[in-house]
């Protein structure tokens, strides 16, 4: 009877519900954190391999920038400042076999992590921060039927919505791409930059197959994810410093309409 009463109290009061979620995040975070410490020790070789590959990619990008001439006529250096900040974290719990999957990381409010921040890995898109406690955060994974993210074709300006049908953890679905888009198997899918969460150009995956819905004139596309969602280690949490301003402007536009 006490458990039933507690459940009704939590569900019917938003304050109690938020405190309950924070408490469960803290407790589960400590449990998973202990297990993650052990797993991390035995997975150091895989983590180092991932970091070496990322460093290699960053070095290649650096060399490309070195070859670009700098126009010294620009005087406004503020235009070169990125609106994005990146925080590193480590996954301590990850589900991928359910219809709605979540990921737990070892950083939280005291590390400046907030809900609605984007999360990526060295390989690509991972999810969005849903809830935080002092030391931990829960990510709603791209392998979650409730999550939709705006993405697009790397080689054109066509975009659509990334979702997941609850089947393979290695593939997601891209919908709402118009029939005039130049879609081909093997094309790269990236974040479109049409949201205030992710910058444009974060890798997502590549097209494995597609079909055209004749009745709606939209493609149904299967995307092979760059991330191996069954084995995630180091991650980066993205903060868009301009998000409050963008969200305020969007909300005022909606209200005016």
C-alpha positions in Angstrom: 0.0 0.0 0.0 2.9 2.4 0.8 4.5 1.7 -2.6 1.2 2.3 -4.4 0.7 5.6 -2.5 4.2 6.7 -3.3 3.8 5.9 -7.0 0.5 7.9 -7.2 2.2 10.9 -5.4 5.2 10.9 -7.8 3.0 10.7 -10.9 0.5 13.4 -9.8 3.1 16.0 -8.7 5.7 17.3 -11.2 8.0 18.5 -8.3 8.0 15.0 -6.7 8.4 13.4 -10.1 11.5 15.5 -10.9 13.0 14.7 -7.6 12.3 11.0 -8.0 14.0 11.0 -11.4 17.1 12.8 -10.1 17.3 10.4 -7.2 17.1 7.3 -9.4 19.7 8.8 -11.7 22.0 9.3 -8.7 21.5 5.7 -7.4 21.7 4.0 -10.8 24.6 6.2 -11.7 26.6 5.1 -8.7 25.9 1.4 -9.4 26.7 1.6 -13.1 29.7 3.8 -12.4 31.3 1.1 -10.3 30.7 -1.5 -13.0 31.9 0.9 -15.7 35.2 1.5 -13.9 35.9 -2.2 -14.2 34.8 -2.4 -17.8 36.9 0.7 -18.7 40.0 -1.0 -17.4 39.6 -4.0 -19.7 38.5 -1.8 -22.7 41.5 0.6 -22.6 42.9 -0.9 -25.9 39.6 -0.2 -27.8 39.3 3.3 -26.3 42.9 4.1 -27.3 42.3 2.9 -30.8 39.2 5.1 -31.1 41.1 8.1 -29.9 44.0 7.5 -32.2 41.6 7.4 -35.2 40.0 10.7 -34.0 43.4 12.3 -33.7 44.3 11.2 -37.1 41.1 12.8 -38.5 41.7 16.0 -36.6 45.3 16.2 -38.0 44.0 15.8 -41.5 41.5 18.6 -41.0 44.3 20.8 -39.5 46.4 20.2 -42.6 43.5 21.2 -44.8 43.0 24.5 -42.9 46.8 25.2 -43.2 46.4 25.2 -47.0 43.6 27.8 -46.9 44.9 31.4 -47.3 43.8 33.8 -44.6 42.2 37.0 -45.7 43.7 39.7 -43.4 41.1 42.2 -44.5 38.7 40.8 -41.9 38.8 42.9 -38.7 35.8 41.5 -36.8 37.5 38.5 -35.0 34.2 37.9 -33.1 32.8 36.3 -36.3 35.3 33.4 -35.9 34.1 32.5 -32.4 32.1 29.2 -32.4 28.8 29.3 -30.6 29.4 25.7 -29.4 31.1 24.3 -26.4 32.1 20.7 -26.0 32.3 18.6 -22.7 33.8 15.2 -22.6 32.1 12.3 -20.7 32.1 8.5 -20.5 29.2 6.1 -21.0 28.6 4.0 -17.9 25.3 2.3 -19.0 23.8 1.8 -22.4 20.7 0.0 -23.6 20.1 -0.9 -27.3 17.8 -3.9 -27.4 14.6 -2.2 -26.3 12.1 -0.1 -28.2 13.0 3.0 -26.3 16.7 3.0 -25.3 18.7 5.3 -23.0 22.3 6.0 -22.1 23.8 7.0 -18.8 27.0 9.2 -18.6 29.3 10.1 -15.7 28.8 13.9 -16.0 25.9 16.0 -14.7 24.8 19.4 -13.4 28.0 20.2 -11.6 29.8 19.7 -14.9 27.5 22.2 -16.7 25.5 19.5 -18.4 21.8 20.5 -19.0 18.8 18.9 -20.7 18.4 19.3 -24.5 22.2 19.3 -25.1 23.3 17.2 -28.0 25.6 14.2 -27.6 28.1 12.7 -30.1 31.0 10.3 -30.3 34.2 10.5 -32.4 32.2 8.5 -35.0 29.0 10.6 -35.0 25.5 11.3 -33.6 24.4 9.6 -30.4 21.4 11.3 -28.8 20.2 14.2 -26.7 20.4 14.8 -22.9 17.0 14.2 -21.4 17.6 14.5 -17.6 20.4 15.3 -15.2 21.4 14.9 -11.6 24.4 16.4 -9.9 26.9 13.8 -11.2 25.1 11.9 -13.9 23.0 12.5 -17.0 20.6 10.4 -19.0 20.7 10.5 -22.8 17.7 9.6 -25.0 19.4 7.5 -27.6 18.9 7.7 -31.3 17.7 4.1 -30.8 14.5 5.5 -29.2 11.2 5.6 -31.0 10.3 8.9 -29.3 13.3 10.8 -30.6 13.3 12.6 -34.0 16.3 14.6 -35.2 16.6 16.8 -38.3 19.3 15.5 -40.7 20.1 15.8 -44.3 22.1 14.6 -47.3 25.8 15.7 -47.2 26.0 16.3 -50.9 22.8 18.5 -51.2 20.6 20.8 -49.2 17.8 18.2 -48.9 16.9 17.2 -45.4 14.4 15.0 -43.5 13.7 13.5 -40.1 15.8 10.7 -38.5 13.8 8.2 -36.4 14.0 4.6 -35.3 11.6 1.8 -36.0 12.7 -0.4 -33.0 14.3 -3.1 -35.1 18.1 -3.2 -35.9 20.4 -1.3 -33.5 22.7 -0.7 -36.5 20.2 1.1 -38.7 17.9 4.1 -38.3 15.2 5.5 -40.7 15.2 8.8 -42.6 11.8 10.0 -43.7 10.3 13.2 -45.3 13.0 13.5 -48.0 11.3 14.7 -51.2 11.4 12.6 -54.4 13.5 15.3 -56.2 16.4 14.7 -53.8 19.4 13.0 -55.4 19.4 9.9 -53.2 21.9 7.1 -53.8 23.0 4.0 -51.8 26.2 4.9 -50.0 25.4 8.6 -49.6 26.4 10.2 -46.3 23.8 11.5 -43.9 24.7 14.4 -41.5 23.0 16.7 -39.1 21.4 19.5 -41.1 22.0 22.4 -38.7 18.3 23.2 -38.7 17.9 22.9 -35.0 19.4 24.7 -32.0 21.0 21.5 -30.6 23.4 20.1 -33.2 25.7 22.1 -35.5 25.6 21.2 -39.2 27.8 18.4 -40.4 27.9 15.9 -37.6 28.1 12.4 -39.2 25.1 10.1 -38.8 25.5 7.2 -41.2 25.2 6.2 -44.9 22.2 5.1 -47.0 22.0 1.3 -47.1 18.7 1.1 -49.1 15.7 3.2 -50.0 12.3 3.2 -51.7 9.9 5.8 -53.0 6.4 6.2 -51.4 4.5 7.0 -54.6 1.4 8.1 -52.7 3.3 10.8 -50.8 6.2 11.5 -53.1 8.7 11.0 -50.2 11.6 8.5 -49.8 11.8 5.9 -47.1 15.5 5.5 -46.4 17.4 3.1 -44.2 20.6 4.6 -42.7 23.5 2.4 -41.6 24.7 4.2 -38.5 28.4 5.2 -38.2 28.2 4.6 -34.4 28.2 1.0 -33.2 25.4 1.6 -30.7 26.1 -1.7 -28.9 29.5 -0.4 -27.7 29.9 3.3 -26.8 32.8 4.7 -24.7 33.9 8.3 -24.7 31.4 10.9 -25.8 31.1 14.7 -26.3 28.2 16.8 -25.0 27.5 19.9 -27.1 26.2 23.2 -25.7 24.9 25.8 -28.1 25.5 29.1 -26.4 23.0 30.8 -28.7 20.2 28.3 -28.0 18.3 30.4 -25.4 18.2 33.3 -27.9 17.2 31.1 -30.8 14.5 29.3 -28.8 13.1 32.7 -27.6 12.9 34.0 -31.1 11.2 30.8 -32.4 8.7 30.9 -29.5 7.9 34.5 -30.2 7.4 33.8 -33.9 5.0 30.9 -33.1 3.0 33.1 -30.7 2.7 35.9 -33.3 1.4 33.4 -35.9 
